[in-house]
Amino acid sequence: MTTTPTGDAETIEGLRAEIARLQALINSPETEDWLTGARLEAAHQVERYGVDHDAGKTPWDWFWLIGYLAQKAASAQAAGDAFKAKHHTISTAAALLNWHRNLSGSETTFRPGINPAERGIHDTP
């Protein structure tokens, strides 16, 4: 029988609690603080969809994604759902943030194509 020192079990539980806290942070929509919400949503989009989801995406795909998300914001506002409207303005901003990060080369995990180097996008050291 293997025994675990008391400190190890407490450390593992502490790590599990921290993982749960961080997952809740990026998987819960922030609708009041727009800048914080956009950053959190950008992280959520990367974690949820990642590189494989964007394989083959062109600049026009980014354009249509932004338009689709902005349309969701407008539709929610027109329907009187301010919470969803604010959330969708933030998800639109997050997609723009991920696109900008990709264009600048600062973040390439959420990329618009199979081979970013062919499009002049290179990982920074």
C-alpha positions in Angstrom: 0.0 0.0 0.0 1.3 3.4 -1.0 1.0 6.2 1.5 0.8 9.9 0.6 2.3 12.5 2.9 -0.3 14.9 4.3 1.2 17.9 2.5 1.0 16.2 -0.9 -2.8 15.6 -0.6 -3.3 19.2 0.5 -1.2 20.5 -2.3 -3.1 18.4 -4.9 -6.5 19.7 -3.5 -5.1 23.3 -3.6 -4.1 22.9 -7.2 -7.4 21.4 -8.1 -9.2 24.3 -6.5 -7.0 26.8 -8.3 -7.6 25.1 -11.7 -11.4 25.2 -11.1 -11.1 28.9 -10.1 -9.2 29.8 -13.3 -11.5 27.7 -15.5 -14.5 29.5 -14.0 -12.8 32.9 -14.7 -12.3 32.4 -18.4 -15.6 30.4 -18.9 -17.9 32.9 -17.3 -19.0 35.9 -19.3 -18.0 39.4 -18.0 -20.5 41.9 -19.2 -19.9 45.0 -17.1 -16.1 45.7 -17.6 -15.7 45.7 -21.4 -11.9 45.6 -21.5 -11.6 42.9 -18.9 -14.4 41.0 -20.6 -12.7 41.2 -24.0 -9.4 39.8 -22.6 -11.2 37.0 -20.7 -13.3 36.1 -23.7 -10.3 36.1 -26.0 -8.7 33.5 -23.6 -12.0 31.6 -23.6 -12.1 31.5 -27.4 -8.6 30.2 -27.6 -9.2 27.5 -25.0 -12.6 26.5 -26.5 -11.8 26.5 -30.2 -8.0 26.5 -30.4 -5.8 26.0 -33.4 -7.6 23.1 -35.1 -10.8 25.0 -35.3 -9.1 27.7 -37.3 -7.2 25.5 -39.7 -7.7 27.0 -43.1 -9.4 30.2 -41.9 -8.8 33.2 -44.3 -8.9 36.9 -43.5 -12.5 36.8 -44.9 -13.4 34.1 -42.4 -12.3 36.5 -39.6 -14.4 39.2 -41.3 -17.5 37.0 -41.3 -16.9 35.9 -37.7 -16.8 39.5 -36.6 -19.9 40.3 -38.6 -21.7 37.3 -37.2 -20.9 38.2 -33.6 -21.8 41.9 -34.1 -25.2 40.8 -35.6 -25.8 38.7 -32.5 -25.2 41.8 -30.4 -27.6 43.9 -32.5 -30.3 41.2 -32.5 -30.1 40.8 -28.7 -30.3 44.6 -28.2 -33.3 44.8 -30.6 -35.0 42.0 -28.6 -34.4 43.9 -25.4 -31.8 41.5 -23.9 -29.1 43.9 -22.7 -27.1 41.1 -21.0 -26.7 39.1 -24.2 -26.1 42.3 -26.3 -23.3 43.3 -24.0 -21.8 39.8 -24.0 -21.9 39.7 -27.8 -20.1 43.1 -28.1 -17.4 41.6 -25.8 -17.2 38.4 -27.8 -16.9 40.5 -31.0 -14.1 42.5 -29.4 -12.4 39.3 -28.3 -12.4 37.9 -31.8 -10.9 41.2 -33.0 -8.3 40.9 -30.3 -7.4 37.4 -31.3 -7.2 38.5 -35.0 -5.0 41.4 -34.0 -2.7 39.2 -31.9 -2.4 36.9 -34.9 -1.6 39.7 -37.3 1.1 41.1 -34.9 2.6 37.7 -34.3 2.2 38.1 -30.5 -0.3 35.2 -30.3 -0.5 32.4 -32.9 -2.5 29.7 -31.1 -5.7 31.2 -32.6 -4.5 31.5 -36.2 -6.3 32.2 -39.4 -4.6 29.5 -41.6 -2.9 26.2 -41.8 0.6 27.7 -42.5 0.9 31.2 -40.9 4.5 31.6 -42.3 3.0 31.5 -45.8 1.0 34.6 -44.8 3.9 36.5 -43.3 3.1 35.6 -39.7 5.9 34.2 -37.7 6.2 33.1 -34.1 8.2 35.4 -32.0 11.0 33.9 -29.8 
